[in-house]
Structure formats: C-alpha cells, structure tokens
Amino acid sequence: MDFEGPYGWHRATRDHLVTVVEVVRGMETQTVTEIFDAARYRQAVGATKGIPFTEICRRAQRRLREINLDEHHLLYEIRVTRRARLWCLRFNAVACLLWWDPDHLVCPRSD
C-alpha cells in the first residue's frame, strides 16, 4: 500500500475506508482469478478491470517509478463508487491494494 503520493491512503477518510471494507468484504470468498477475470467487468460496485501501465496517467506512472513498482505492466482497478476506485497489483494468487483514487484520476478513461 502506498501511503504517500497523489493517490496515497493518507487521503482516505473514515467514511471512505468503511465503503472500501464493504466492497472488499464482498470479494473475500472469491479467488484472485475470479475477482480479476476480465470477462466479468461491468459498471457496478466491486467491478474490476485490468489496466495496462501505459494507459494510466503520467502522474501515476511517475509515482510507480518513484516507489519502484513500474515493472508491473498491468494494474487492476476496483470500482468502489460511481467515481472512486481502488488500485491493486497482482502477485500470482495475491492481490495487493496500492492506491485510493476517490476522484477517478489514475485512469479517467477506463469506463
């Protein structure tokens, strides 16, 4: 988890975190493959989508370089609300939360 930078978790409020926990809790019985299956993307809370590194905004690309995570060619977004997104990295069968993006700025064209 990135706690600094433009998409760091330091920006999340208590209400944001409550909403995030509700969304993640709805996924806890699924495997990582089930969660991030590209065929299941839809415009609903909890929907996921893989986004190539080259399609995220330059600021997000720069942040990944700063924290030495730019070797990841694919990031995953999870829809939390109509606008807010969680960003994750996948390490085989493990998904790691990376960023909190309440304003859908990391990849605004992803819908």
N, C-alpha and C positions, 0 to 999 in steps of 0.2 A: 504494500500500500504506500502510495506517495502522499506524505502529509504536508508537503510544501508545494510551491509552484502554482500555476494558474488553475489547476484542477485538483489541488490537494484536498484531502479530507478535512483540513482545518476550516474549510468553508462550509461544511455541513452543520446545520442547526440540529437541535434535538428533534424537531418535527421531521426534518429530512431523514435522520437516522431511523426513526420509528417507521417511516414509509419504506426505507431500504430493507429493514429487517423483515417487514411483512412480505415484500417481494421475494427476498432470498429464502425465507421460510417456505414459501410456496414451491420452491425448487429442491428442497432438501431430500426428497425421496427419489429424485432423478439422478441418472449418471451424467457425467460431463458431456458425453456424446449426445444424450437425449436433450440436454439443455441447449447445446450449441449446434444442433442439427439445422443446417441452413434451410432445409425444406420447410421447417415449421415457422419461419419468420412471419409475423403478422403485426398489425398495428394495434397491439394490446399490451397492457401492463405485463411485464415478465417476458415479453418477446425478446429474442436475441438475434444478433446479426454479426457475422464476421466482416471486418472492415480492413482492407489492406493498408499497411503503413503508409503507402504513397497517397492514399486518399484522405488521410486525416489532415487537419490544418497544419500549417508550417510551425505554428507556436507549439502544438502538441508534439510534432516531430522533433523540434528542438529540445523540448523537455525530456523526451525519451533518450535523446543523446546525452543530456546532462546527467541523467541517472543511470546511464549505461545499460539501457534496455532497448536500444534501437536495432538490435539483431533480430527482434521479433518482427516477422513480416506480416503478421495478422493479429489484430486486436479484436476484442468482442465487446459490443455494446449490449446492455440490457436496458430495456425501456422501464423506467420507474413511474413516470407520469407522461402526459402528452408531450412534455418538453424535456424533463430530466432524464439523464442516463447514468448508468454505472458503466465503467470501462474495466475490462478484465484482460488478463493474459492467461493463456492456457499452457500448462506444462504437462504433457501427456494426459493423464486422467485427473489432473488437478487444475481447478480454475482459481486464479488469484486476483482479488479485487485490486485495481490500480488507482482509478480516479473517480471522483464525484463530479459530474458535469450537469449542474442544475439548469443551465441555460442552453444546452444542446449546441455547444460551441466547438467541441472536438471535431465533429464531422457533421455540420449542419445539413448537408445534402444527403444524408443517409436514409431519409424516409422515402 
